[in-house]
Amino acid sequence: MSVDAIVSLKQVHKSYALGETRVQALRGVDLELHRGEFTALVGPSGSGKSTLLHLVGCIDEPDSGSVLFDGTDVGKLDDNARSRLRNHKVGFIFQSFNLVPVLSVYENIELPLLIHPNLTPTERRERVKAAIADVGLEEFAQQVPDKLSGGQRQRVAIARALVTQPLLVLADEPTANLDSVTAHRIIDLMLELNEKRKVTFLFSTHDEKLMVRVARTLHLQDGALRP
């Protein structure tokens, strides 16, 4: 594992049961993600993109092979330790936003900090305010998600992912539910935050127009990374 690598996957295999058969989602994947990278994971539906994101994000475990996150072998952690690693070092952005409809923008962004017992209320408040400012939603802080556009909701999701100050942000099709203009604005924002915060981003996408915006592109096909 390289000195500046956040995540290292070695010969990772993953399969799922589908009825009486098993589907090979990943087939011997080797991958390193380095600090500060802005990387797109591309491939057709069913190629294994979401599975790979789940393994990198410590949501799932491989059938074989190893996943190292920030120097820690995730396979040697129990469920609680893996949850702590995920909660403190990984941020997630979803295509469906996954916001709590009855909570305000402020409260949605604050939510992941509530399980960080070492933060004081003042520290928590300052982090939330900074995250809201980073995505330009100060005037919408007390609005609920139903009052926001799709692009604004995705900005809330990005702020929520960043508020824990993670090493890595994973985004699963973050622009899939957005029109092309808004999609490019969201990518602009993610690039800006990548440069400003030096947070590593890995996101999956079907959108070929977005691939030219990233420094590194990973092509996944039939569960394997292709050159």
C-alpha positions in Angstrom: 0.0 0.0 0.0 1.5 3.4 -1.1 2.2 5.9 1.6 -0.4 8.3 0.3 -3.1 5.7 -0.4 -6.3 6.0 1.6 -7.8 2.7 0.3 -6.1 -0.4 -1.1 -8.0 -3.4 -2.5 -6.0 -6.6 -3.3 -7.6 -9.3 -5.4 -11.1 -8.6 -4.2 -13.9 -11.0 -5.2 -17.6 -10.5 -4.3 -20.6 -12.5 -5.3 -24.3 -12.5 -4.4 -27.0 -15.1 -4.4 -29.7 -14.6 -7.0 -32.3 -17.4 -6.6 -30.4 -20.6 -6.9 -27.4 -19.1 -8.7 -24.6 -16.8 -7.6 -23.7 -13.6 -9.5 -20.1 -12.6 -9.5 -20.2 -8.9 -8.8 -16.4 -8.3 -8.6 -13.7 -10.5 -10.0 -10.2 -10.0 -8.6 -10.2 -6.2 -8.3 -6.9 -4.4 -7.5 -7.2 -0.7 -6.7 -5.5 2.1 -4.8 -7.1 5.4 -4.1 -4.7 8.2 -3.1 -5.2 11.3 -1.0 -6.7 14.3 -2.9 -7.8 12.3 -5.9 -11.0 13.1 -7.8 -11.9 9.8 -9.5 -14.9 8.6 -11.6 -15.9 5.0 -11.6 -17.7 4.3 -14.9 -19.4 1.2 -16.4 -22.7 -0.1 -17.5 -25.5 -1.2 -15.1 -24.6 -4.4 -13.4 -20.9 -4.0 -13.8 -20.3 -3.9 -10.1 -19.9 -0.2 -9.4 -22.2 0.0 -6.4 -20.6 -3.2 -5.0 -17.2 -1.7 -5.3 -18.3 1.6 -3.6 -19.8 -0.5 -0.7 -16.5 -2.3 -0.2 -14.4 0.8 -0.3 -16.9 2.5 2.1 -16.7 -0.4 4.6 -20.4 -1.1 4.2 -19.8 -4.6 2.9 -17.1 -7.2 3.0 -15.4 -9.2 0.2 -15.7 -12.9 -0.2 -11.9 -13.0 -0.6 -9.1 -10.6 -1.0 -8.3 -7.6 1.3 -9.5 -4.1 1.8 -7.2 -1.7 3.7 -8.5 1.7 4.7 -6.1 4.3 6.0 -3.7 1.5 6.8 -6.3 -0.7 8.7 -7.2 -4.1 7.4 -11.0 -3.8 7.4 -11.5 -7.6 7.4 -9.9 -7.8 10.8 -12.4 -5.4 12.4 -15.6 -6.4 14.2 -18.9 -4.7 13.2 -18.6 -1.9 15.8 -15.0 -1.0 14.8 -16.0 -1.0 11.2 -18.9 1.2 11.9 -16.7 3.7 13.8 -14.2 3.8 10.9 -17.0 4.4 8.4 -18.7 7.1 10.5 -15.5 9.0 11.1 -13.6 8.6 7.8 -16.2 8.2 5.0 -18.9 10.5 3.7 -21.6 9.2 1.4 -23.7 11.0 -1.3 -26.6 9.1 -2.9 -28.5 9.7 -6.2 -31.8 9.8 -4.3 -30.4 12.4 -1.8 -31.6 10.3 1.2 -32.6 13.4 3.2 -34.9 13.2 6.2 -38.1 15.1 5.0 -39.2 16.4 8.4 -35.8 17.9 9.2 -34.5 21.2 8.1 -31.4 21.6 5.9 -29.4 22.5 9.1 -30.7 19.4 10.9 -30.1 17.0 8.0 -26.5 18.2 7.8 -26.1 18.0 11.6 -27.4 14.4 11.8 -24.1 12.5 11.3 -22.4 14.6 14.0 -24.9 13.5 16.6 -23.0 10.2 17.0 -19.7 11.9 17.5 -19.7 12.2 21.4 -16.4 14.1 21.6 -17.9 17.2 19.8 -19.3 20.0 21.9 -22.5 21.7 20.9 -20.5 24.7 19.8 -18.1 22.7 17.7 -21.0 20.9 16.1 -22.8 24.1 15.3 -19.6 25.6 13.8 -19.1 22.6 11.6 -22.7 22.7 10.3 -22.5 26.4 9.6 -19.2 25.9 7.7 -20.6 23.0 5.6 -23.7 25.0 4.7 -21.5 27.9 3.6 -19.4 25.6 1.6 -22.3 24.6 -0.6 -23.9 28.1 -0.7 -27.2 27.3 1.1 -27.0 29.8 4.0 -30.4 31.3 3.2 -32.1 27.9 3.1 -30.7 26.5 6.4 -34.2 26.3 8.0 -36.0 25.0 5.0 -37.2 21.4 4.7 -36.1 19.3 1.7 -39.6 19.5 -0.1 -39.0 23.3 -0.4 -35.7 22.8 -2.4 -34.9 22.0 -6.0 -33.1 18.7 -6.9 -29.8 20.5 -7.2 -30.2 22.2 -3.8 -31.1 18.8 -2.2 -27.9 17.3 -3.6 -25.9 20.3 -2.2 -27.4 19.4 1.2 -26.3 15.8 0.7 -22.8 17.0 -0.2 -22.6 19.2 2.9 -23.8 16.3 5.1 -21.1 14.0 3.6 -18.4 16.6 4.4 -19.5 17.8 7.8 -17.8 14.9 9.6 -14.5 15.9 7.9 -14.0 12.5 6.3 -10.9 11.3 4.4 -13.0 10.0 1.6 -16.3 10.9 0.0 -18.1 8.2 -2.0 -20.9 9.3 -4.4 -23.2 6.7 -6.1 -24.5 8.3 -9.3 -24.8 11.7 -7.6 -26.1 13.4 -10.8 -28.4 10.7 -12.0 -31.6 12.5 -10.9 -30.5 16.0 -12.1 -30.7 17.8 -15.5 -27.5 18.2 -17.4 -26.9 21.8 -16.4 -27.5 21.1 -12.7 -25.3 18.0 -12.9 -22.4 20.0 -14.2 -22.9 22.5 -11.4 -22.8 19.7 -8.8 -19.6 18.4 -10.3 -18.2 22.0 -10.2 -19.0 22.1 -6.5 -17.5 18.7 -5.8 -14.3 19.7 -7.7 -14.1 23.0 -5.8 -14.5 21.2 -2.4 -11.9 18.6 -3.5 -9.4 21.4 -4.1 -10.4 23.5 -1.1 -10.7 20.7 1.5 -8.3 18.2 -0.1 -11.0 15.5 0.4 -10.7 12.5 -1.8 -13.7 11.8 -4.0 -14.8 8.6 -5.7 -18.0 8.7 -7.6 -19.8 6.3 -10.0 -21.5 7.6 -13.1 -23.2 6.6 -16.4 -22.8 10.1 -17.7 -19.9 10.2 -20.3 -20.1 14.0 -20.4 -18.8 14.1 -16.8 -15.9 11.8 -17.4 -13.8 14.6 -19.0 -14.1 16.6 -15.8 -12.1 14.2 -13.6 -8.3 13.5 -13.3 -8.7 9.8 -13.1 -11.3 7.4 -14.6 -11.7 3.8 -13.6 -13.6 1.5 -16.1 -15.4 -1.4 -14.6 -16.9 -4.1 -16.8 -18.2 -7.5 -15.7 -16.8 -7.0 -12.2 -13.2 -6.3 -13.3 -11.3 -3.0 -13.8 -10.3 -2.5 -17.4 -7.4 -0.4 -18.8 
